[in-house]
Amino acid sequence: MNDVVIVGAGPAGIAAGIYLKRAGFEPLVFEKEDIGGLLLNANFVENYPGFPEGIGGEDLAGLFKKQLSRLGIEVKRKEVIKISPQKGLFKLITDDDEIISQAVIMATGTTPKSIDIQGQTPLIGRKLFYEIKNIPPPKKGDIVMIIGGGDAAFDYALNIAKDVERVDIIYRSEKDKCLALLRERVKDRSNIHVHPTTKPLTVREEKEHVIVKCESQGKEIVFPSDYVLIACGRRPNLKVLSEDMVRDLSIGENGGTNIPGLFIAGDVKRGRYRQTGIAVGDGILCAMSVVDYLMGDERK
Ligand SMILES: Cc1cc2nc3c(=O)[nH]c(=O)nc-3n(C[C@H](O)[C@H](O)[C@H](O)COP(=O)(O)OP(=O)(O)OC[C@H]3O[C@@H](n4cnc5c(N)ncnc54)[C@H](O)[C@@H]3O)c2cc1C
């Protein structure tokens, strides 16, 4: 029996784990991919206090990881497949185990929204990606197409442009939706080309290349590339909960939910306000609420 299990080792889950450990608990953290979560996708983080010169997303994730290990917080590299409430406790199911816990913090982040582009299915994971961290190491002569007009698309372009020949960013609207600072930086990179009002229609493989056919102001344009990266928004990752739980879910101010003992932190609950500092604050808030919850239970 665990006091508290944390699902997800992104900034929210990590911050919750650190707080709980220092409060005298032994949180068990599950992470299905790499410690650091979406920070591993971030090029350069300049708005997280404590790093006056800014810090690369991977480097910040590395520091978080170091802090977890210095405090001896256990991270199990496994996916939690389901969380189900059972008689005031929770059962967490992995592919080969069942864990019982009094409280759970879900810090599962977001998943990319998929787009409707004909022909993508056989290319996913080889030539077409929804996460930058999954793209094979770039080569000097590569051409990369990025679909999306928000912060993530522009951040990805700046990240990749250092290592490749050319990056094309395409999006359907007339205006991008990214931070002015990122737009300016993209403008300064001669190998990044931005194509507004450009809607991708189909994608196909031709020899080593990926050919994306697009429509722009009534005309057809064809872009050849080596890889296509899609950054068209993200949605909360609630896959570990049953459909009924998701339908009835309500989240309180301190991260507690309508299910006593289930807490939710970070991007998974934040709508469009998704930033590292917010996720860290949320993780700490949830951890403090969990302590109150567990102590309250103990006193009964
Ligand atoms: C391109 C890009 C640039 C960014 N730049 C900045 C920036 O400059 N400044 C800033 O403040 N923020 C930035 N962000 C946002 C920041 O990365 C996120 O807000 C932050 O990582 C959210 O933390 P989180 O812990 O809530 O979720 P995540 O970081 O998404 O972590 C969730 C973790 O949960 C794991 N997980 C999910 N489901 C399960 C499961 N069932 N079992 C086990 N593990 C599971 C995932 O693998 C993941 O590691 C950027 C994001 C992107 C994509």
The ligand as an SDF file (V2000), in Angstrom:
LIG
                    3D

 53 58  0  0  0  0  0  0  0  0999 V2000
    7.7840   23.4290  -27.9330 C   0  0  0  0  0  0  0  0  0  0  0  0
    7.4690   23.7950  -26.5160 C   0  0  0  0  0  0  0  0  0  0  0  0
    8.1060   24.8670  -25.9540 C   0  0  0  0  0  0  0  0  0  0  0  0
    7.8130   25.2400  -24.6370 C   0  0  0  0  0  0  0  0  0  0  0  0
    8.4570   26.3140  -24.1090 N   0  0  0  0  0  0  0  0  0  0  0  0
    8.1810   26.7100  -22.8470 C   0  0  0  0  0  0  0  0  0  0  0  0
    8.8170   27.8430  -22.2890 C   0  0  0  0  0  0  0  0  0  0  0  0
    9.6410   28.5010  -22.9360 O   0  0  0  0  0  0  0  0  0  0  0  0
    8.4840   28.2110  -21.0350 N   0  0  0  0  0  0  0  0  0  0  0  0
    7.5940   27.5070  -20.2790 C   0  0  0  0  0  0  0  0  0  0  0  0
    7.3550   27.8750  -19.1270 O   0  0  0  0  0  0  0  0  0  0  0  0
    6.9820   26.4140  -20.7690 N   0  0  0  0  0  0  0  0  0  0  0  0
    7.2310   26.0110  -22.0440 C   0  0  0  0  0  0  0  0  0  0  0  0
    6.5840   24.9250  -22.5790 N   0  0  0  0  0  0  0  0  0  0  0  0
    5.5100   24.2880  -21.8010 C   0  0  0  0  0  0  0  0  0  0  0  0
    6.0110   23.2950  -20.7460 C   0  0  0  0  0  0  0  0  0  0  0  0
    6.8940   22.3760  -21.3460 O   0  0  0  0  0  0  0  0  0  0  0  0
    4.8040   22.5970  -20.1420 C   0  0  0  0  0  0  0  0  0  0  0  0
    3.8930   23.5480  -19.6500 O   0  0  0  0  0  0  0  0  0  0  0  0
    5.2130   21.6630  -18.9910 C   0  0  0  0  0  0  0  0  0  0  0  0
    6.1330   20.6910  -19.4260 O   0  0  0  0  0  0  0  0  0  0  0  0
    3.9670   20.9680  -18.4150 C   0  0  0  0  0  0  0  0  0  0  0  0
    4.3330   20.1100  -17.3910 O   0  0  0  0  0  0  0  0  0  0  0  0
    3.3940   18.8980  -16.9240 P   0  0  0  0  0  0  0  0  0  0  0  0
    4.1770   18.1710  -15.9070 O   0  0  0  0  0  0  0  0  0  0  0  0
    2.0540   19.4150  -16.5830 O   0  0  0  0  0  0  0  0  0  0  0  0
    3.1640   18.0100  -18.2250 O   0  0  0  0  0  0  0  0  0  0  0  0
    4.2200   17.3060  -19.1910 P   0  0  0  0  0  0  0  0  0  0  0  0
    5.4820   18.0540  -19.2410 O   0  0  0  0  0  0  0  0  0  0  0  0
    3.4870   17.0510  -20.4430 O   0  0  0  0  0  0  0  0  0  0  0  0
    4.5230   15.9190  -18.4550 O   0  0  0  0  0  0  0  0  0  0  0  0
    3.5810   14.8870  -18.3880 C   0  0  0  0  0  0  0  0  0  0  0  0
    4.3360   13.5660  -18.2270 C   0  0  0  0  0  0  0  0  0  0  0  0
    3.4170   12.5270  -17.9070 O   0  0  0  0  0  0  0  0  0  0  0  0
    3.8120   11.3480  -18.5700 C   0  0  0  0  0  0  0  0  0  0  0  0
    2.6470   10.4720  -18.6600 N   0  0  0  0  0  0  0  0  0  0  0  0
    1.4730   10.7380  -19.2910 C   0  0  0  0  0  0  0  0  0  0  0  0
    0.6100    9.7180  -19.1280 N   0  0  0  0  0  0  0  0  0  0  0  0
    1.2610    8.7700  -18.3990 C   0  0  0  0  0  0  0  0  0  0  0  0
    0.8920    7.4820  -17.9360 C   0  0  0  0  0  0  0  0  0  0  0  0
   -0.3180    6.9720  -18.1830 N   0  0  0  0  0  0  0  0  0  0  0  0
    1.7810    6.7640  -17.2160 N   0  0  0  0  0  0  0  0  0  0  0  0
    3.0180    7.2790  -16.9450 C   0  0  0  0  0  0  0  0  0  0  0  0
    3.4250    8.5080  -17.3940 N   0  0  0  0  0  0  0  0  0  0  0  0
    2.5560    9.2410  -18.0960 C   0  0  0  0  0  0  0  0  0  0  0  0
    4.3010   11.8470  -19.9240 C   0  0  0  0  0  0  0  0  0  0  0  0
    5.1360   10.9010  -20.5730 O   0  0  0  0  0  0  0  0  0  0  0  0
    5.0360   13.1290  -19.5180 C   0  0  0  0  0  0  0  0  0  0  0  0
    6.3970   12.8880  -19.2480 O   0  0  0  0  0  0  0  0  0  0  0  0
    6.8610   24.5160  -23.8840 C   0  0  0  0  0  0  0  0  0  0  0  0
    6.2250   23.4120  -24.4510 C   0  0  0  0  0  0  0  0  0  0  0  0
    6.5160   23.0600  -25.7670 C   0  0  0  0  0  0  0  0  0  0  0  0
    5.8160   21.8900  -26.3870 C   0  0  0  0  0  0  0  0  0  0  0  0
  1  2  1  0
  2  3  1  0
  2 52  2  0
  3  4  2  0
  4  5  1  0
  4 50  1  0
  5  6  2  0
  6  7  1  0
  6 13  1  0
  7  8  2  0
  7  9  1  0
  9 10  1  0
 10 11  2  0
 10 12  1  0
 12 13  2  0
 13 14  1  0
 14 15  1  0
 14 50  1  0
 15 16  1  0
 16 17  1  0
 16 18  1  0
 18 19  1  0
 18 20  1  0
 20 21  1  0
 20 22  1  0
 22 23  1  0
 23 24  1  0
 24 25  2  0
 24 26  1  0
 24 27  1  0
 27 28  1  0
 28 29  2  0
 28 30  1  0
 28 31  1  0
 31 32  1  0
 32 33  1  0
 33 34  1  0
 33 48  1  0
 34 35  1  0
 35 36  1  0
 35 46  1  0
 36 37  1  0
 36 45  1  0
 37 38  2  0
 38 39  1  0
 39 40  1  0
 39 45  2  0
 40 41  1  0
 40 42  2  0
 42 43  1  0
 43 44  2  0
 44 45  1  0
 46 47  1  0
 46 48  1  0
 48 49  1  0
 50 51  2  0
 51 52  1  0
 52 53  1  0
M  END
$$$$
